[in-house]
Amino acid sequence: MTTHKTGTRQQWTAARLALLEAEKELTRRSDELARRRQELPWVRVEKAYQFETAEGRATLADLFQGRSQLLVYHFMFGPDYAAGCATCSTIADGFDGFVSHLAHHDVTLAAVSRAPLAKLLAYRQRMGWKFPWASSFGGDFNADFNVGFTPEEQRQGGIEYNYRREPAWEVRGDAGMASRMSGDPVGDNAAMAGTDPATYTRERPGMSAFALEDGVVYHAYSAYARGLDGLWGMYQWLDRAPRGRNETGVWWRRHDEYAQR
């Protein structure tokens, strides 16, 4: 028998209408935040970043693929990873469905990671994805956008992520990364990427938005950590399920690693 609160249809309707007002307010607030994002000043990108793609060498402007807007997902896949981050992989599972719609709205969606291109393409094939994925291996792109760090920065407290500076890394349960989950989510994710927590946390997730105007690339926006929650389609559905996210640890897997149900 359920331990959850139960009631009549009339009680449910009254409670639902009260919740609806809160949801409408959240929607209005979300619209306002979107407007404020778009009002942020653009910053000219001066550095000539170089990437490796399936089509060959590319500049940041090339990643726009002829469009005026570029959304980059900073996918955690470091040079020493055996596989892409499983958490980033659950987010990326939705990309192929969005790519064509965004392209027809003058927006290119692409992922960028520090791993060599051959690793990225092999993993993309394994996952059955088709979205553009570029390697920034050997360049400054990840460092400049605060999603890639050196061992020295990690040891000396030089990591600035999500607009705050972190203390020097030490071996502990959260490996220096905040989490709402019980257990050792960072260690679990590191193991799923085939590496150790220190190496794993030298990469960080994020997204950055760029604009291309009159041949000049501008940085418009970046978000990190829980600022990415809205991009995680799975969470949007779970937040509407009767038991919500119902998380006790890293319960998800790559989509080809689940037991059949």
CORBELHU-V346713 format. One record per residue. PSI is psi in whole degrees, 0 to 359 (* if undefined). OMEGA is omega as a letter, one per 30 degrees, with the letter a starting at -180 (999 if undefined). Layout:
psi=PSI omega=OMEGA
psi=PSI omega=OMEGA
//
This chain:
psi=140 omega=a
psi=145 omega=l
psi=358 omega=a
psi=151 omega=l
psi=136 omega=l
psi=167 omega=a
psi=186 omega=l
psi=168 omega=l
psi=323 omega=l
psi=319 omega=l
psi=320 omega=l
psi=315 omega=a
psi=318 omega=l
psi=316 omega=l
psi=323 omega=a
psi=322 omega=l
psi=323 omega=l
psi=319 omega=l
psi=324 omega=a
psi=321 omega=l
psi=318 omega=l
psi=321 omega=l
psi=320 omega=l
psi=321 omega=l
psi=319 omega=l
psi=319 omega=l
psi=315 omega=l
psi=319 omega=l
psi=321 omega=l
psi=320 omega=l
psi=319 omega=l
psi=319 omega=l
psi=322 omega=l
psi=318 omega=l
psi=319 omega=a
psi=326 omega=l
psi=315 omega=a
psi=344 omega=l
psi=355 omega=l
psi=144 omega=l
psi=142 omega=l
psi=144 omega=l
psi=123 omega=a
psi=132 omega=l
psi=110 omega=a
psi=331 omega=a
psi=142 omega=a
psi=79 omega=a
psi=144 omega=l
psi=140 omega=a
psi=158 omega=l
psi=130 omega=l
psi=172 omega=l
psi=339 omega=l
psi=359 omega=l
psi=193 omega=a
psi=145 omega=a
psi=150 omega=l
psi=173 omega=l
psi=321 omega=l
psi=325 omega=l
psi=328 omega=a
psi=342 omega=l
psi=339 omega=l
psi=41 omega=l
psi=1 omega=l
psi=173 omega=a
psi=352 omega=a
psi=143 omega=a
psi=127 omega=l
psi=121 omega=a
psi=126 omega=l
psi=121 omega=l
psi=92 omega=a
psi=127 omega=a
psi=99 omega=l
psi=90 omega=a
psi=165 omega=a
psi=331 omega=a
psi=5 omega=l
psi=147 omega=l
psi=337 omega=l
psi=162 omega=l
psi=154 omega=l
psi=131 omega=a
psi=326 omega=l
psi=313 omega=l
psi=327 omega=a
psi=325 omega=l
psi=325 omega=l
psi=315 omega=a
psi=341 omega=l
psi=336 omega=a
psi=350 omega=a
psi=316 omega=a
psi=328 omega=l
psi=333 omega=a
psi=331 omega=a
psi=312 omega=a
psi=322 omega=l
psi=316 omega=l
psi=320 omega=a
psi=325 omega=l
psi=3 omega=l
psi=25 omega=l
psi=32 omega=a
psi=130 omega=l
psi=133 omega=l
psi=127 omega=a
psi=157 omega=l
psi=150 omega=l
psi=134 omega=l
psi=162 omega=a
psi=344 omega=l
psi=151 omega=l
psi=152 omega=a
psi=321 omega=a
psi=320 omega=l
psi=317 omega=a
psi=315 omega=a
psi=324 omega=l
psi=319 omega=l
psi=320 omega=l
psi=319 omega=l
psi=317 omega=l
psi=317 omega=a
psi=348 omega=a
psi=23 omega=a
psi=162 omega=l
psi=350 omega=a
psi=154 omega=a
psi=138 omega=a
psi=121 omega=a
psi=147 omega=l
psi=130 omega=l
psi=19 omega=a
psi=129 omega=l
psi=357 omega=a
psi=184 omega=a
psi=359 omega=a
psi=310 omega=a
psi=319 omega=l
psi=316 omega=a
psi=334 omega=l
psi=22 omega=l
psi=40 omega=l
psi=6 omega=l
psi=133 omega=a
psi=159 omega=l
psi=161 omega=l
psi=325 omega=a
psi=316 omega=l
psi=320 omega=a
psi=316 omega=a
psi=329 omega=a
psi=8 omega=l
psi=34 omega=a
psi=12 omega=a
psi=122 omega=l
psi=109 omega=a
psi=140 omega=a
psi=39 omega=l
psi=30 omega=l
psi=154 omega=l
psi=135 omega=a
psi=153 omega=l
psi=166 omega=l
psi=143 omega=a
psi=142 omega=l
psi=160 omega=a
psi=112 omega=l
psi=173 omega=a
psi=322 omega=a
psi=359 omega=l
psi=30 omega=l
psi=356 omega=l
psi=128 omega=a
psi=146 omega=l
psi=146 omega=l
psi=355 omega=a
psi=155 omega=l
psi=171 omega=l
psi=215 omega=a
psi=73 omega=a
psi=324 omega=l
psi=315 omega=l
psi=321 omega=l
psi=316 omega=l
psi=321 omega=l
psi=315 omega=l
psi=320 omega=l
psi=337 omega=l
psi=359 omega=l
psi=33 omega=a
psi=185 omega=a
psi=163 omega=a
psi=322 omega=a
psi=312 omega=l
psi=318 omega=a
psi=315 omega=a
psi=2 omega=l
psi=352 omega=l
psi=148 omega=l
psi=151 omega=l
psi=155 omega=l
psi=177 omega=l
psi=147 omega=l
psi=144 omega=l
psi=139 omega=a
psi=152 omega=l
psi=147 omega=l
psi=119 omega=a
psi=124 omega=a
psi=39 omega=l
psi=2 omega=a
psi=133 omega=l
psi=134 omega=l
psi=142 omega=l
psi=126 omega=a
psi=327 omega=a
psi=148 omega=l
psi=146 omega=l
psi=153 omega=a
psi=170 omega=l
psi=231 omega=a
psi=353 omega=l
psi=350 omega=l
psi=357 omega=a
psi=320 omega=a
psi=342 omega=l
psi=348 omega=a
psi=90 omega=a
psi=325 omega=l
psi=318 omega=a
psi=325 omega=a
psi=325 omega=l
psi=316 omega=a
psi=327 omega=l
psi=347 omega=l
psi=0 omega=l
psi=155 omega=a
psi=326 omega=a
psi=10 omega=l
psi=211 omega=a
psi=330 omega=l
psi=50 omega=a
psi=133 omega=l
psi=6 omega=a
psi=193 omega=l
psi=93 omega=a
psi=338 omega=a
psi=161 omega=l
psi=168 omega=l
psi=152 omega=a
psi=341 omega=l
psi=10 omega=a
psi=354 omega=l
psi=146 omega=l
psi=145 omega=a
psi=138 omega=l
psi=* omega=999
//
